Amino acid sequence: MFRLFFPQRVGRWHRFLLLCMAGLVASPAVAQEFAVENQIFSGKEPQPLEQTTTVFQGPRAYDLVHSSGQAAVFDPVEGRIVLLKPRPREQEPAGGVKTEIPLVQLDRLVLGLKQQLARSSDRRLRQLARVQPQFSAGAESWRLRAGWLEYQVKPLAAPDAQAALRYYDFVRWSTRLAALRSPTMLVRLELNRYLEQRKQLPREITLRIYRSGGSKAAQQVEKTFRSRHRYRWQLRPQDRELAARIQQQLASFRSISWQEFRRLEHR
């Protein structure tokens, strides 16, 4: 989920946007353990672009992007998010790098991002600095429209209040982190708030990206992506193994700066 896709302008943001649609995090006061699997699709393609698994175990959440092996750990006790990037399998010796982002610093970075967007010469980027969402509800789904982005959410009622709290906590921070690479994720912050207000979890999310210009009625959809979420309210042995593997990486990977980590992501 935290795999970085920070392209030039909107055209190359799309895949990263959807990887972030699965975001989940833990709360230090809650220890409900569960896992979430997420599949991401482009348009009507039957095969997913990407798959992620997030495991909530103990006070932490462990997230894995399957295609790259990149992982993330949300550690609310320490007040941080740690990103981990393994070396390619063909490289020796085995290992990888990690970077730590304190949550307090993350808040400051997002505030600076909004200030920068507000001064942009691009009208669409200025809209992101001050998102003004419009919500509309149907029988089985609801929509959020903000400028040239539209989310449609098919929700489910949270079966466990503690698990829902862990989900909402993670989303608050993972979306802030995502916005540093793709500012369009600032719209997702509003979606997260609406989910929490309604005490819902996302079952399926569709993101439509519209071409800019013209009236709303005349705008055409440029790209469509879907994410499907499957929840397991009891951890399987495979989930515990995934968390253990990421714990080992957290202990052994070499620490680097946030700036250096981002440069590695662009290679």
Phi, psi and omega in degrees: 000327182268007177302138190267128171227095185242077187278175174278120178064190193286326191306325183256011178278343199301312185295319179298320180306317184281331174299329181277354182288348181265001192308133180218147180214163185258161177244136183294337183271355186233137182235021175299126184255132180196177180221155178227128173255139183228133174243139185240129184237150174255123178055231181259012180299134182282337182263138182289146171290324187205156174226140177228154174229133177238126182246124175261108183223130186060215181277355187254165169238134182243123186240136182231130169267117191293322186292323185257340186079001179290142185229166176216148177233125171262122185238091183291334179295317179272353180066050185206161166242134178244127177258138183233131180234111179284155172293150173306147186300331183282350181270146177234147357283166177294156180151204181173190181232161179217158174219146184247135179236109176296144183295326178297318178294322180299318177300316180295321180295321179292321177298316177297323178298315180298320179296321178293317180296324181297337180262002184292150175279349179272120183300320182293325177289324177297326178298328181289337180292334180218082185291131177238086187284151173240126182253144173218134186248139174245190183291321185238359181205168173220159185237149171235123177241129177220101180063240185263013178238141177221130174252138169241128186240127169258107188264171167225150178290137180293119182283345183221122185295322180293317178298319179298320178298320178296320178298310182297321180298315180297315183301322179304316186271321181295325179289324175299315179298316180299324182294336179293334178262325180226099185301341177299340179292350174297331176293324180297333176302321179291322176299317180300317180297321181292319175302315182294318178301323183269000180056050182237160170242149179282131172264319175212137179234130174247129177250124176246127179251120185265151171291141182280161176097149178079178180287164180301320182295329184272350183290145179247149178286125179272316181217150175226135177226152179228145172231137179243131184248133175236127185255138172240117187272000170227134182288140173269165175305322180297326179293317179294324177295320178299313179298320180296320180296318179291325176300320178296319177296319180301324182280332190251338184289150181283136180278135175225171181285161176301319180296317179293321179299317180295323177296320178297325181294333183274354182285000000 
